[in-house]
């Protein structure tokens, strides 16, 4: 395969991260901002860093918790 015909993976990933995902958010000025793949990935990374499992609670009615 000729390297000149191969698209660099980093470039492709960057382009993909900027493409709208199909959703949008409304900013403080009321403008619609398309949600990009990059925005979704950033949010997922933040969740991965900050997520913690909820503490298990004791069963209320004597049944085993699922």
Backbone as a chain_set.jsonl record, in Angstrom:
{"seq": "XXXXXXXXXXXXXXXXXXXXXXXXXXXXXXXXXXXXXXXXXXXXXXXXXXXXXXXXXXXXXXXXXX", "coords": {"N": [[0.838, -1.174, 0.0], [0.587, 2.134, -0.844], [1.985, 4.799, 0.95], [1.273, 7.404, 0.376], [-1.327, 7.342, -0.468], [-2.709, 6.56, 1.711], [-4.722, 7.64, 4.291], [-3.816, 9.48, 7.103], [-4.318, 8.163, 10.363], [-4.672, 9.767, 12.622], [-5.449, 12.249, 11.554], [-7.889, 11.553, 10.401], [-9.332, 10.81, 12.693], [-9.449, 13.277, 13.993], [-11.002, 14.791, 12.207], [-13.372, 13.3, 12.366], [-14.047, 13.741, 15.035], [-14.953, 16.306, 15.008], [-17.262, 16.322, 13.569], [-20.795, 16.759, 13.543], [-22.978, 14.955, 15.775], [-25.624, 14.603, 15.442], [-27.228, 15.567, 17.387], [-27.987, 18.445, 19.49], [-27.189, 21.225, 21.641], [-28.557, 23.937, 23.516], [-27.207, 27.084, 23.917], [-26.386, 29.714, 26.364], [-27.145, 32.049, 25.085], [-29.199, 31.26, 23.543], [-28.594, 30.005, 21.192], [-28.24, 27.26, 18.943], [-26.029, 24.636, 19.404], [-24.22, 22.286, 17.727], [-23.749, 18.911, 18.79], [-20.718, 17.303, 18.99], [-18.659, 14.444, 18.101], [-16.275, 14.626, 19.484], [-17.045, 16.172, 21.717], [-18.697, 14.362, 23.017], [-16.883, 12.291, 23.596], [-15.155, 13.665, 25.33], [-16.885, 14.183, 27.474], [-17.389, 11.552, 28.281], [-14.817, 10.754, 29.109], [-14.509, 12.454, 31.321], [-16.56, 11.46, 32.96], [-15.552, 8.879, 33.381], [-13.366, 9.495, 34.996], [-14.546, 10.592, 37.279], [-16.65, 9.004, 38.176], [-18.262, 6.999, 40.611], [-19.218, 4.046, 42.26], [-22.443, 3.553, 43.673], [-23.129, 3.312, 47.154], [-23.986, 0.219, 48.631], [-27.179, -0.467, 49.895], [-28.721, -1.591, 52.903], [-31.122, -4.235, 52.895], [-34.551, -3.325, 53.017], [-36.949, -4.664, 53.547], [-36.215, -7.151, 54.469], [-35.593, -8.824, 52.379], [-33.193, -10.121, 50.092], [-30.897, -7.891, 48.562], [-30.694, -6.98, 45.107]], "CA": [[0.0, 0.0, 0.0], [1.364, 3.368, -0.95], [1.684, 5.691, 2.067], [0.696, 8.656, -0.087], [-2.77, 7.149, -0.651], [-3.296, 6.206, 3.006], [-5.061, 8.797, 5.111], [-3.316, 9.299, 8.466], [-5.381, 7.847, 11.321], [-4.871, 10.924, 13.509], [-6.205, 13.244, 10.796], [-9.243, 11.028, 10.268], [-9.952, 10.899, 14.014], [-9.706, 14.689, 14.258], [-12.159, 15.171, 11.401], [-14.542, 12.621, 12.915], [-14.398, 14.343, 16.323], [-15.579, 17.606, 14.765], [-18.524, 16.154, 12.853], [-21.951, 16.697, 14.442], [-23.489, 13.611, 16.032], [-27.047, 14.588, 15.16], [-27.906, 16.266, 18.475], [-27.526, 19.805, 19.735], [-27.516, 21.847, 22.918], [-28.855, 25.36, 23.382], [-26.329, 27.816, 24.836], [-27.006, 30.771, 27.153], [-27.696, 33.066, 24.185], [-30.301, 30.659, 22.794], [-28.119, 29.444, 19.922], [-28.101, 25.805, 18.884], [-24.646, 24.202, 19.211], [-24.206, 20.849, 17.411], [-22.935, 18.039, 19.64], [-19.749, 16.583, 18.157], [-18.068, 13.221, 18.66], [-15.272, 15.071, 20.448], [-17.741, 16.586, 22.934], [-19.169, 13.135, 23.668], [-15.71, 11.61, 24.138], [-14.68, 14.45, 26.471], [-17.816, 13.935, 28.579], [-17.158, 10.179, 28.748], [-13.554, 10.742, 29.868], [-14.784, 13.091, 32.602], [-17.325, 10.497, 33.755], [-14.636, 7.804, 33.793], [-12.51, 9.99, 36.075], [-15.286, 11.014, 38.468], [-17.716, 8.078, 38.54], [-18.068, 6.104, 41.749], [-20.388, 3.198, 42.479], [-23.263, 3.907, 44.837], [-22.997, 2.394, 48.284], [-25.098, -0.725, 48.741], [-28.03, -0.238, 51.054], [-29.261, -2.787, 53.55], [-32.506, -4.487, 52.476], [-35.544, -2.709, 53.891], [-38.003, -5.605, 53.935], [-35.651, -8.454, 54.798], [-35.221, -9.553, 51.174], [-31.832, -9.908, 49.616], [-30.784, -6.855, 47.532], [-30.194, -7.46, 43.807]], "C": [[0.885, 1.239, 0.0], [0.997, 4.318, 0.192], [1.035, 6.996, 1.631], [-0.816, 8.55, -0.29], [-3.481, 6.846, 0.658], [-3.535, 7.467, 3.823], [-4.561, 8.564, 6.532], [-4.472, 9.127, 9.455], [-5.68, 9.052, 12.22], [-5.725, 11.982, 12.824], [-7.662, 12.819, 10.677], [-9.988, 11.139, 11.592], [-10.304, 12.346, 14.351], [-10.925, 15.165, 13.478], [-13.438, 14.571, 11.97], [-14.999, 13.286, 14.212], [-15.097, 15.685, 16.154], [-16.912, 17.498, 14.042], [-19.68, 16.086, 13.845], [-22.47, 15.272, 14.579], [-24.971, 13.488, 15.7], [-27.852, 15.292, 16.242], [-27.356, 17.674, 18.621], [-27.897, 20.224, 21.146], [-27.802, 23.318, 22.638], [-27.999, 26.108, 24.397], [-27.089, 28.949, 25.53], [-27.656, 31.859, 26.296], [-28.843, 32.517, 23.328], [-29.893, 30.081, 21.446], [-27.951, 27.934, 20.032], [-26.657, 25.452, 18.547], [-24.667, 22.704, 18.929], [-23.289, 20.077, 18.361], [-22.024, 17.23, 18.729], [-19.278, 15.318, 18.861], [-17.049, 13.579, 19.731], [-15.899, 15.493, 21.771], [-18.202, 15.364, 23.725], [-18.0, 12.401, 24.315], [-15.167, 12.342, 25.365], [-15.575, 14.205, 27.689], [-17.616, 12.534, 29.148], [-15.868, 10.07, 29.55], [-13.754, 11.356, 31.249], [-15.57, 12.15, 33.512], [-16.436, 9.365, 34.254], [-13.772, 8.23, 34.977], [-13.285, 10.195, 37.37], [-16.346, 10.025, 38.946], [-17.32, 7.217, 39.723], [-19.352, 5.308, 41.939], [-21.13, 3.664, 43.729], [-23.057, 2.864, 45.93], [-24.216, 1.482, 48.316], [-25.86, -0.449, 50.014], [-28.508, -1.563, 51.623], [-30.699, -2.984, 53.083], [-33.488, -3.939, 53.511], [-36.531, -3.741, 54.417], [-37.48, -7.008, 54.227], [-35.278, -9.295, 53.596], [-33.809, -9.192, 50.758], [-31.827, -8.845, 48.511], [-30.215, -7.461, 46.264], [-28.89, -6.821, 43.473]], "O": [[1.828, 1.341, 0.784], [-0.182, 4.616, 0.385], [0.327, 7.63, 2.414], [-1.511, 9.566, -0.285], [-4.71, 6.869, 0.719], [-2.621, 8.269, 4.013], [-4.866, 7.522, 7.114], [-5.469, 9.846, 9.396], [-6.841, 9.312, 12.536], [-6.625, 12.551, 13.443], [-8.566, 13.639, 10.835], [-11.157, 11.524, 11.611], [-11.356, 12.604, 14.936], [-11.782, 15.861, 14.022], [-14.465, 15.245, 12.05], [-16.199, 13.386, 14.467], [-15.768, 16.15, 17.075], [-17.624, 18.495, 13.917], [-19.567, 15.427, 14.879], [-22.414, 14.481, 13.637], [-25.512, 12.382, 15.679], [-29.031, 15.586, 16.043], [-26.386, 18.049, 17.962], [-28.797, 19.657, 21.765], [-27.34, 23.871, 21.639], [-28.047, 25.814, 25.591], [-28.287, 29.124, 25.311], [-28.605, 32.513, 26.729], [-29.389, 33.231, 22.486], [-30.751, 29.709, 20.645], [-27.571, 27.408, 21.078], [-26.119, 25.906, 17.537], [-25.082, 21.923, 19.785], [-22.194, 20.532, 18.692], [-22.49, 16.555, 17.811], [-19.478, 15.148, 20.063], [-16.966, 12.915, 20.764], [-15.35, 15.206, 22.835], [-18.107, 15.337, 24.952], [-18.107, 11.94, 25.451], [-14.763, 11.703, 26.336], [-15.079, 14.041, 28.804], [-17.667, 12.346, 30.364], [-15.826, 9.37, 30.563], [-13.23, 10.844, 32.238], [-15.278, 12.053, 34.704], [-16.546, 8.94, 35.404], [-13.48, 7.422, 35.859], [-12.736, 9.991, 38.453], [-16.89, 10.201, 40.036], [-16.18, 6.763, 39.823], [-20.449, 5.848, 41.793], [-20.525, 4.107, 44.705], [-22.84, 1.685, 45.652], [-25.338, 1.919, 48.06], [-25.275, -0.225, 51.074], [-28.677, -2.539, 50.892], [-31.423, -2.008, 52.893], [-33.282, -4.074, 54.718], [-36.909, -3.706, 55.589], [-38.259, -7.961, 54.226], [-34.706, -10.373, 53.756], [-33.311, -8.103, 51.041], [-32.669, -8.892, 47.614], [-29.361, -8.346, 46.32], [-28.317, -7.1, 42.42]]}, "num_chains": 1, "name": "protein.A"}
